[in-house]
Amino acid sequence: MTSKQMVHMNQGQGERSYVSGNAQQNRMKLLIEGAIIDLYSRTSTLLPEMMVIAELGCSFGPNSLSLVLVAVEAIHGYCLQFQQAPPELCVFLNDLPDNDFNTVVKSLVTLRRINDPVVVTGVAPGSFYERLFTSSSVHLVCSSSSLHWLSKVSEVLRRNQIPAYYINEHARREKLPMVLEAYAQQLGEDFRHFLELRAKELVTGGQMVVSIIGRHSDGIAPFHIRDILAQVLSIMASEGVIDKAKFDSFYVPVYGPSKEDLREIIQEEGSFSIKEFLVHDFLIDLDSALVTPSWIANQIRAVHEQIVVQHFGDVMDEFVRITERHWSLDTSLMQEEHVGLAMLTLSVTKA
């Protein structure tokens, strides 16, 4: 089963729903503003009468429009500064078909209230590992905390029945390089394909600003979001809450690249040039008092519940209980599990 068939966040706006944090989006603000300036500077003296902006992996909730609002305000500001007539804008919000688009559509009224320039809004359901827009039609693409999701699990692991996470610590350490290499290879294929697709859809000189949950360093290192989930599930398998055979066949299509990983892929693919590349600690903007066992359990549940339930059945209440117990036993584990976790934010231009 590919990730586009099963990965979506919990819907609604309750405790178990997913609402994307805005810390990384705030960091993206300057890059998006810079992308708008660069886009105009690369355009001929006859400025475009219409511009298309797309946000990929918009999810839902109060932050689903935050990136495009930054872009719209940046265009307003640029045109006002240089006394140019603003273009009409067309804004598309993309996510997988099972995303809570009812919530997204309700939020579009925020953009429709903007009268100058005219803003036409719409949703574009589908995987960003597929074509979404017509050729040479998009001026700016934004994506926040989405591209660490893979299009599918590595066939090497499935075909050879290699678990992504071994309960036995010795086996886990022995197989870790092989498992990470399989995930890294899939990430390379997916991200390269993503760049190829966006290069077809963006205009010449088009801009793209994305943030990805990844790692600080290159080399052999686990990706903590997937490993936190797997660690709790391994405890559940050891205690007989879930079937061990099912645990061994459970794969999460998520991989966190390093800065070096992404830079190499972008340079090899060749459609984009890198303008800026920032790396930040993943939890640096969070109040440490808020990072409690309960908070961790709810965040993991919101993001991964659909995948876990499809594979194991309705075990999420027990999952939360064990997660809270696991981290309550030693609060230092919460920090240890996030060592090396980073937010990678970059701005690129279509060649």
Disulfide bonds with the S-S distance in Angstrom:
none
